Amino acid sequence: MSQPNSPFTRAQLLPQEEKLEISKQKGELYIGIPKEAYFQEKRICLTPDAVAAIVANGHRVLIEKGAGTEAGFSDDAYNTAGATLTNDTKKVFECPMILKVEPPTLEELELIKPKSVLLSALQLKTRQKEYFKILAKKKITALAFEFIKDEDHSYPAVKALSEIAGSASVLIASELLVHPEYGNGLLFGNISGVPPVEVVVIGAGTVGQFAVRAALGMGANVKVFDSSITKLRKIQTNVGQPLYTSTIQPKNLLKALRRCDVAIGAIRGSNRSPVVVSSTMVENMKPGAVIIDVSVDMGGCFETTEITSHDKPIHIKHGVIHYGVPNIPARYPKTASISISNIFTPYLLEIAECGGLENAARYDYGLRNGLYFYRGILTNKSISDWFEMPHSDLNLLMF
């Protein structure tokens, strides 16, 4: 019932509880960056500029001496940026938050303190069950940067490294074509009166797109194959010029491979890359032609591909030069480090702003998607299925 001459009811006039927004408490980060122990891994997660930005926001960074040297970043540069440097690997791993490119080894995991936060790649196919058992025992919260999603639901870390791999595949092919022992002596470049180098790109994802851009930029004639019409349409639009595109049909693909000087494999599958180029198809290629199988880390899409290393990157089969190094971005450690650092830095500042990884993951779905261990509890279904381990829904644990 309303009061006389009043537009409000008695209930509306009674004092109400005020609803206050719960503010996010800022937190101070103490980040440890150890030197990468993995074979031929030269990258580092943060550049000196990124460290300077993080330190300027009131956080601390402890770096193992020499961690950035092979990526072209000196200890002095990190020191000037405000990081603390140490020779003590154990001390770095005792920091509350550990930042790495490669996942830690079992020995390194033993150095990490219980209830720490680990940010690194996961590389599921190379893990052992023991790795996850140690994470569980130590109640570690672990985040894999290849699982983090951005606003448009793509994977920024995977995309950034795929861009490098795609562009690099063409540069590597151009070097191998003029290899003093095996190469055909062909130059990438639209030289007047000389037929252009023929390039076949199998796969129209991010790797394929950047390989196409690099090849076209160097004057090559490019043909793109993919089983998805949508991807082929997208690559045509993104490249911005008419392009030979085809679905993967053995007859068309064989014809293109017979004529090409360079073939780049960039198809990824959910578990293993599909083999789309058989040994017989490779036999029909020109002697001295080059195959760059970027998908080799997931089995490769050429039947004849073998995994090689940066020290001995090629093997020859049926007279064709095969390049099967699984970690192409590591060949360009400075570019790759800057690219990874660009992704990590905003997330680290966001984590600090929210008062820790736990709170940040509550507010940011994309970051939450990267969490595969939460306080020692497995929260990722893919890992659970792969290793037959029990997992819990992260949303039930956090909310």
C-alpha positions in Angstrom: 0.0 0.0 0.0 1.4 3.4 -1.0 1.6 6.4 1.3 -0.8 9.3 0.7 0.6 11.6 -2.1 3.6 9.3 -2.5 4.3 7.3 -5.7 6.2 4.6 -3.6 4.9 1.6 -1.6 5.9 1.1 2.1 8.2 -1.7 1.1 10.0 0.5 -1.4 10.6 3.2 1.2 12.3 0.7 3.6 16.1 0.9 3.7 17.7 -1.7 1.5 21.1 -3.5 1.8 23.7 -1.9 -0.4 25.2 -4.2 -2.9 28.9 -3.5 -3.3 31.1 -4.8 -6.1 33.8 -7.1 -4.8 37.1 -5.6 -5.9 39.9 -7.7 -7.3 42.8 -7.7 -5.0 46.1 -7.0 -6.8 48.9 -9.5 -6.2 52.6 -9.5 -6.4 54.2 -12.0 -8.7 57.6 -13.7 -8.1 58.5 -15.4 -11.4 61.4 -17.8 -11.9 62.7 -18.4 -15.4 65.2 -21.3 -15.6 67.6 -22.0 -18.4 66.0 -24.4 -20.9 67.6 -27.9 -20.6 65.8 -29.5 -23.6 68.0 -30.5 -26.5 68.4 -27.6 -29.0 65.9 -25.4 -27.2 67.2 -21.8 -27.4 64.1 -19.8 -26.7 63.1 -17.9 -23.6 59.6 -16.9 -22.4 60.2 -13.2 -21.6 62.4 -10.6 -23.4 64.2 -7.9 -21.4 61.5 -5.4 -22.5 58.8 -7.7 -21.1 60.7 -8.1 -17.9 61.1 -4.3 -17.6 57.3 -4.0 -18.0 56.6 -6.6 -15.3 59.1 -5.2 -12.9 57.7 -1.7 -13.4 54.3 -3.1 -12.2 55.8 -4.1 -8.9 56.7 -7.7 -9.5 59.9 -9.7 -9.2 61.7 -11.8 -11.8 64.5 -14.3 -11.0 66.4 -15.6 -14.1 69.0 -18.2 -14.3 72.2 -16.8 -15.8 72.6 -17.6 -19.5 68.9 -18.4 -20.0 68.5 -15.8 -22.8 72.0 -15.9 -24.3 71.2 -18.3 -27.2 68.1 -16.2 -28.1 70.3 -13.1 -28.4 69.4 -11.6 -25.0 72.3 -11.0 -22.6 72.4 -11.3 -18.8 73.2 -7.5 -18.7 70.1 -6.7 -20.7 68.0 -8.6 -18.1 69.9 -7.0 -15.2 69.2 -3.6 -16.6 65.5 -4.5 -17.1 65.3 -5.1 -13.3 65.5 -8.9 -13.1 67.7 -10.7 -10.5 70.2 -13.2 -12.0 71.5 -16.3 -10.3 73.6 -19.4 -11.1 71.5 -21.5 -8.7 69.0 -23.5 -10.7 67.4 -24.9 -7.6 66.7 -21.3 -6.3 64.9 -20.4 -9.6 62.7 -23.5 -9.4 61.7 -22.6 -5.9 59.9 -19.4 -7.0 56.1 -19.5 -6.5 55.6 -19.1 -10.3 57.8 -20.9 -12.9 57.9 -19.8 -16.5 59.3 -22.2 -19.2 59.1 -22.8 -22.9 59.5 -26.6 -22.8 57.7 -28.6 -20.1 60.0 -29.3 -17.1 61.9 -32.6 -17.0 61.1 -35.1 -14.2 64.3 -34.0 -12.4 63.2 -30.3 -12.7 59.8 -31.1 -11.4 61.3 -32.5 -8.2 62.9 -29.0 -7.6 59.6 -27.2 -7.8 58.0 -26.4 -4.4 54.6 -27.7 -3.5 51.6 -25.5 -4.4 53.6 -23.6 -7.0 52.2 -22.4 -10.4 53.8 -23.7 -13.6 53.4 -22.0 -17.0 54.9 -23.8 -19.9 54.1 -25.9 -23.0 52.6 -29.3 -22.3 53.4 -31.3 -25.5 51.0 -34.0 -24.4 52.4 -36.7 -26.8 55.9 -36.5 -25.2 54.7 -36.7 -21.6 54.9 -39.7 -19.3 52.3 -40.6 -16.6 55.0 -40.0 -14.0 55.0 -36.3 -15.0 51.4 -35.9 -13.9 51.8 -38.0 -10.8 54.5 -35.5 -9.5 52.2 -32.6 -10.3 49.5 -34.2 -8.3 51.8 -35.1 -5.4 53.0 -31.5 -5.1 49.5 -30.0 -5.6 50.8 -27.9 -8.4 48.6 -25.6 -10.5 49.8 -26.0 -14.2 48.9 -24.0 -17.3 49.8 -25.1 -20.8 50.2 -22.0 -23.1 49.2 -24.0 -26.2 45.8 -24.5 -24.7 45.1 -20.8 -23.9 42.4 -19.3 -26.1 41.9 -15.6 -27.0 38.7 -13.6 -27.7 38.1 -15.2 -31.1 38.5 -18.7 -29.6 41.7 -19.4 -31.5 45.0 -20.4 -29.8 47.4 -17.4 -29.8 50.6 -19.3 -28.9 50.0 -22.1 -31.4 49.1 -19.5 -34.1 52.2 -17.3 -33.4 54.6 -20.3 -33.7 52.7 -21.6 -36.8 53.2 -18.2 -38.4 57.0 -18.6 -37.8 57.0 -22.2 -39.0 55.1 -21.3 -42.2 57.4 -18.4 -43.2 60.5 -20.3 -42.2 59.6 -23.4 -44.2 59.9 -21.4 -47.5 63.2 -19.8 -46.3 64.6 -23.3 -45.4 63.5 -24.7 -48.8 65.3 -21.8 -50.6 68.5 -22.7 -48.8 68.2 -26.4 -49.6 67.5 -25.8 -53.3 71.1 -24.3 -53.5 72.7 -26.9 -51.2 76.2 -27.5 -52.6 75.9 -31.3 -52.6 72.2 -32.1 -53.3 70.5 -28.9 -54.4 69.2 -28.1 -57.9 70.7 -24.6 -57.8 67.3 -22.9 -58.2 66.7 -19.4 -57.0 63.4 -18.3 -55.5 62.6 -15.1 -57.3 60.7 -14.0 -60.4 63.7 -13.6 -62.7 62.8 -12.3 -66.2 62.7 -15.1 -68.8 63.2 -17.9 -66.1 60.3 -20.1 -65.1 59.4 -19.5 -61.4 60.0 -22.1 -58.7 57.0 -24.4 -58.3 55.8 -24.8 -54.7 53.0 -27.1 -53.5 51.6 -26.4 -50.0 49.5 -29.2 -48.5 47.3 -27.7 -45.7 45.6 -24.3 -45.7 45.8 -23.5 -42.0 48.0 -20.9 -40.4 51.2 -22.7 -41.4 50.0 -23.1 -44.9 48.9 -19.5 -45.2 52.2 -18.0 -44.1 54.1 -20.5 -46.3 52.0 -19.3 -49.3 52.6 -15.6 -48.4 56.4 -16.1 -48.1 56.5 -18.2 -51.4 54.5 -15.7 -53.3 56.6 -12.8 -51.9 59.7 -14.6 -53.2 58.2 -14.9 -56.7 57.2 -18.6 -56.7 54.3 -20.2 -58.4 52.1 -21.7 -55.6 49.5 -24.5 -55.5 47.5 -25.1 -52.3 45.8 -28.4 -51.4 43.4 -29.0 -48.4 40.4 -31.2 -47.8 38.4 -28.1 -46.4 36.8 -25.8 -49.0 36.3 -23.2 -46.3 40.0 -23.1 -45.5 40.9 -22.9 -49.2 38.4 -20.0 -49.6 39.8 -18.3 -46.5 43.4 -18.5 -47.7 42.5 -17.1 -51.1 40.8 -14.2 -49.4 43.6 -13.6 -46.9 46.4 -13.8 -49.5 44.5 -11.3 -51.6 45.3 -12.6 -55.1 44.1 -15.4 -57.4 45.7 -18.7 -56.3 45.6 -22.3 -57.5 43.6 -24.2 -54.9 42.4 -27.8 -54.9 40.9 -30.3 -52.6 43.2 -33.3 -51.9 42.6 -35.6 -54.8 45.4 -38.1 -55.5 45.3 -37.4 -59.3 45.6 -33.6 -59.0 48.1 -33.9 -56.1 50.3 -36.3 -58.0 50.4 -34.1 -61.1 51.4 -31.1 -59.0 54.1 -33.0 -57.0 55.6 -34.3 -60.3 56.2 -30.7 -61.4 57.1 -29.0 -58.1 60.5 -28.0 -56.8 59.3 -27.6 -53.2 56.5 -29.4 -51.3 55.5 -28.2 -47.9 53.4 -30.4 -45.6 51.2 -28.5 -43.1 48.3 -30.7 -42.2 47.5 -31.5 -38.6 45.1 -34.0 -37.2 43.5 -34.4 -33.8 45.9 -37.3 -32.9 48.2 -37.9 -35.9 48.6 -36.0 -39.1 47.1 -37.9 -42.0 49.6 -39.3 -44.5 48.4 -37.8 -47.8 51.6 -38.3 -49.9 52.6 -41.9 -50.4 56.1 -43.2 -51.0 55.1 -43.8 -54.7 54.2 -40.2 -55.1 57.6 -39.1 -53.7 59.3 -41.5 -56.2 57.6 -39.5 -59.0 59.0 -36.2 -57.8 62.0 -34.4 -59.5 65.5 -35.5 -58.3 66.7 -32.7 -56.0 63.2 -31.5 -55.1 62.7 -30.4 -51.5 60.1 -31.6 -49.0 59.6 -29.6 -45.8 57.2 -31.6 -43.5 56.1 -29.1 -40.8 53.7 -31.8 -39.5 56.5 -34.2 -38.6 56.0 -33.6 -34.8 52.5 -35.3 -35.3 53.7 -38.1 -37.5 54.1 -36.2 -40.8 51.9 -36.1 -43.9 54.6 -37.5 -46.2 55.1 -41.3 -45.9 58.8 -41.0 -46.5 59.5 -38.4 -43.8 61.8 -39.2 -40.9 62.4 -37.0 -37.8 65.7 -35.1 -38.0 67.5 -32.5 -35.8 68.8 -29.0 -36.3 72.3 -30.5 -36.4 71.5 -33.0 -39.2 68.3 -31.6 -40.6 68.0 -33.5 -43.9 67.8 -37.0 -45.3 67.4 -38.1 -48.9 65.0 -40.7 -50.1 64.2 -41.4 -53.8 66.5 -38.6 -54.7 64.3 -36.0 -52.9 65.7 -33.9 -50.0 63.5 -34.3 -46.9 63.6 -31.8 -44.0 62.0 -33.3 -40.9 63.0 -31.1 -37.9 60.0 -31.1 -35.5 60.7 -27.7 -33.8 61.2 -25.2 -36.7 60.6 -22.0 -34.6 63.6 -22.9 -32.4 65.8 -22.3 -35.4 64.8 -18.6 -35.1 65.1 -18.3 -31.3 65.0 -14.5 -31.1 61.9 -14.1 -33.3 60.2 -17.0 -31.5 61.1 -15.6 -28.0 59.7 -12.1 -28.9 56.5 -13.8 -30.2 56.0 -16.0 -27.1 56.9 -13.0 -24.8 54.2 -10.9 -26.5 51.6 -13.5 -25.6 52.8 -14.2 -22.0 53.3 -10.5 -20.8 49.6 -9.4 -21.0 48.5 -12.6 -19.3 51.0 -12.2 -16.5 49.9 -8.6 -15.8 46.3 -9.8 -15.9 47.1 -12.6 -13.4 48.7 -10.0 -11.1 45.8 -7.5 -11.5 43.3 -10.2 -10.5 45.4 -11.3 -7.4 46.7 -14.6 -8.8 46.2 -17.2 -11.5 43.2 -18.7 -9.7 41.2 -15.4 -9.7 42.3 -14.5 -13.3 41.1 -17.9 -14.5 37.7 -17.2 -12.9 37.2 -14.1 -14.9 39.0 -15.2 -18.2 37.6 -18.3 -19.9 40.5 -18.4 -22.4 43.0 -18.5 -19.7 41.0 -21.1 -17.8 41.1 -23.3 -20.9 44.9 -23.5 -20.5 44.7 -24.9 -16.9 45.2 -28.7 -17.0 46.2 -29.1 -13.3 44.5 -27.2 -10.4 46.1 -27.6 -7.0 47.2 -31.1 -7.9 43.9 -32.2 -9.5 43.8 -33.1 -13.2 41.2 -31.0 -15.0 41.9 -31.8 -18.6 39.8 -34.5 -20.3 42.4 -35.1 -23.2 45.1 -36.0 -20.7 42.6 -38.1 -18.7 41.7 -40.1 -21.8 45.3 -40.4 -23.0 46.8 -41.7 -19.7 43.6 -43.3 -18.3 43.7 -41.0 -15.2 40.7 -39.6 -13.3 39.9 -35.9 -13.9 37.5 -33.4 -12.3 35.6 -30.5 -13.9 37.5 -27.3 -13.3 34.3 -25.2 -13.1 33.1 -27.4 -10.1 36.5 -26.9 -8.3 36.7 -23.1 -8.8 33.2 -21.9 -8.4 
